[in-house]
Amino acid sequence: MMQWAPQIGLAMFVAMVLLMAVRVPIAASMFIPGLVGYWLMTDSTNTLNFLKGSAVARLTVYELSVIPLFLLMGQFATQGGLSRDLFKAAAAVVGHVRGGLAMASVLSAGAFGAVCGSSVATSATITQVAYPEMRRHGYQGRLSTASLAAGGTLGILIPPSVPLVVYAILTEQNIAKLFAAAIVPGVVAMLGYIVVIGLYARSRPEMAPLTPASTGVEKISAIFRIWPIVAVFFVVFGGIYGGVFSPTEGAGVGAVMTLLVGLFKKELKLSGMQAALLSTAETTAMVFMIFLGADMMNATLALTEMPKMVATWVAGLPVPPLGIVTAVLLLYILLGCVMDELSMLLLTIPVIFPAVMALDLWGLSYELKALWFGILVLMTVSFGLIAPPVGLNVYVVNNLARDVPMSETYKGLAPFLVWDILRLAVLLMVPSLSLWMVAQLFTR
C-alpha cells in the first residue's frame, strides 16, 4: 500500500474534518481515520499489536503527570476562594479608573492563570466573581464579557500552561525553559489587554461608568489577603527555576499548597474537594483521550511519511523562512476557528515542527528555535479561544452571562483581537522577547 500512502494520508484528513463537522468528539474524529489508515497501511495483526501497546506507552509517560497536578492546583484555588480575593485586590487598586473593574478582571485572570494552567477554568472562575460586580456598577455587557473572555486566555499564556506541557512532550523540550519563555510574552499580553480596555472605556465612557475609589486601608487589606497566592507562585516556580524540584514535583507541591491554603481560609469544604477532584479527573480524561486519538492519527501519518514529505516540500519552497512561519501561524488561526488548542497541537506539531526546525530563523540554535516557535504557537492558539465562530472562551463566558448576546461579546472582542495580531507580529520579529527570560534563568 506504500504507493497509495499520500492518498491515504489525505483521505484521513478529509475523514477527520467530516467527523468533526457532524459533532463526533475530537478524540474519536482523529482515532477512527487513523485506525482505518493504519490497517490499510499494514494489516490487522500489526494494527492490533499497535493498539495493545500504544495506550500503555502513552499513559505511562511520567512527564504527563504534570497535567492533572496543575489542573488540580487550579481547581483547589477555585474552590478555595482564591479567585475572589484576587479580583477584590485588583479592583481595590485600579477599580476607580475608567474601565477599572474590567482591568481588574484581566489582572485577576493573569494572577489566577499563574496557579491554574487552563484557559477555560480561568474564564469560568473569574467570570463568576467579576461579572456580577461589573454589572452591579453599570458596566455594559459587551465590554464586561469581552474583557473576561480575553483575560481568560491568560490562563494558558502565563505559566503553568497545559498546552505548553503538551508541546514540550511532543517536541522533547524542557518544560521549565518553555515556562520561562512564556513569562514575558504572557505579561505583555496582560498589559496590552489593560491598555485596550482603557482606550475602549475612554472612547465609549457609557460602557464603563466610574466607580468610587477604595480607601488606603481597604487597598492594604485587599492586597494582604492575596499573600497565599503569591506564596504558592514563588514556592512552585522558585523551586522549579532554582533546581529544587522538577516541574512535575513543583505541580505536586503547588496542589498541596493550594489545598492547605483553602483549608486554612476555611473556604475549601468537603464538597469543594470532591468537585475539584471530579473536575480534574474529567478534564484529564478528556486530554488523554485526545492524546490517544492523536497518537493513532500520527502513527499512521508516520507510515505514510507525510511529515518527511511536508518538511522536504517546505524546505524547498522559494519563500523566505519567516514567510513560511507566518503561513504556519495563519494556518493555526484558521484551525483555531474549528478546533480546541490541544487537538491542534497534537495533530499538527508532529508534522509541522520538523519542517520549521529545518529552517534558518534568526540564526537561532535548535533549542532556542524550538522554544521561540513554541511560544508563537501558544500565542496563536490562544487567538482561536476568542475568535469567531467557535471561540471556546466566549462560549464559557456567555454561558455564565446569559443576559448578554454572544454577538455583543464578539463585537467587544474586536480590539482585543487587533492587539493579539500586533503582539504576535512583534513576537515573530523579535525572538528575544521570548528568549530573554530563558537566558536570565538558565545561562550560568
JOTA-V598477 format. One record per helix or strand of 3 or more residues. SS is the DSSP state (helix for helix, strand for strand). FROM is the first residue (numbers start at 1). TO is the last residue. If there is no record, write none. Layout:
ss = <SS/SS>
from = <FROM/FROM>
to = <TO/TO>
//
This chain:
ss = <helix/helix/helix/helix/helix/helix/helix/helix/helix/helix/helix/helix/helix/helix/helix/helix/helix/helix/helix/helix/helix/helix/helix>
from = <2/26/44/62/82/100/119/141/154/162/175/205/216/227/247/270/306/321/341/366/392/406/432>
to = <21/41/59/79/94/113/136/152/157/171/203/207/224/241/264/304/315/335/357/384/400/429/442>
//
